């Protein structure tokens, strides 16, 4: 999976970033991307987060092509490959008598 680099027509200096931060943040919200330049060198990119709500209908359309999960086979696989005996957090507390009532 490749990601697109920033649009280099939006090159900003460290000073611009400091002095125009509100304007730059507004640009990020609109989906604009920025290359940050310091001392003539490209030191980083500001890119908007990819947050997009997916409607129930869109999710259903995408997931209808997914293979069905066989619950019993999944449970069998989990039982076969996951060792539940490796660590039991209650063993330490109750098996070690940390919470036992004082006798005396």
ABEGO torsion letter per residue (X at the ends): XBBBBBBAABBBBAAAAAAAAAAAAAAAAAGBBBBBBBGGBBAEBBBBBBBBBBBAAAAAAAAAABBBBBAAAAAAAAAAABBAAABBAAAAAAAAGAABBBBX
